[in-house]
């Protein structure tokens, strides 16, 4: 996962789920206006997993997700914005 940018101060949460929808871990970071953040989901959450991530924020956020499974080749993943009403895996605490 690469890059978050907020116009307002806000809390970003990254939640990892395994393939069955079980919640594996959460990473949270407060970002100040104009601050950027980049990191890889596994090391941020201190886990090695295959599944999905959910990104929540208390202020508007733009997330760019990259797939780097075949290093040095990487590609962008589909937009991280889902229509409202899209069912999500796992329960949010």
C-alpha positions, 0 to 999 in steps of 0.5 A, spaced: 500 500 500 502 506 498 500 513 499 495 517 503 494 524 503 489 528 507 487 535 507 484 535 514 487 532 520 485 525 521 485 518 523 487 512 518 486 505 519 488 499 515 485 493 517 487 486 514 482 480 513 484 473 511 481 469 505 475 467 509 474 474 512 477 473 519 480 480 521 487 479 522 490 486 524 489 493 525 494 499 524 492 506 525 496 512 524 494 520 525 495 524 519 496 531 519 494 536 513 498 535 507 502 529 510 503 523 506 504 516 508 507 509 505 508 502 507 507 495 506 501 492 509 504 486 512 510 489 515 505 495 518 501 489 521 507 485 523 503 479 519 504 475 513 498 474 510 494 473 503 487 476 503 484 483 503 485 490 506 480 495 508 482 502 509 478 507 513 479 514 515 475 520 519 477 525 513 477 524 506 483 520 504 485 517 497 489 511 497 493 508 491 494 500 492 500 497 488 501 489 487 508 487 488 508 480 488 512 479 482 518 484 484 521 488 480 514 488 476 508 491 480 502 494 478 496 498 481 490 495 483 483 497 482 480 503 485 480 503 493 473 506 493 467 502 493 459 504 492 456 505 498 452 498 500 458 494 498 458 488 503 465 488 506 468 482 510 469 481 517 466 486 523 469 493 524 470 494 531 
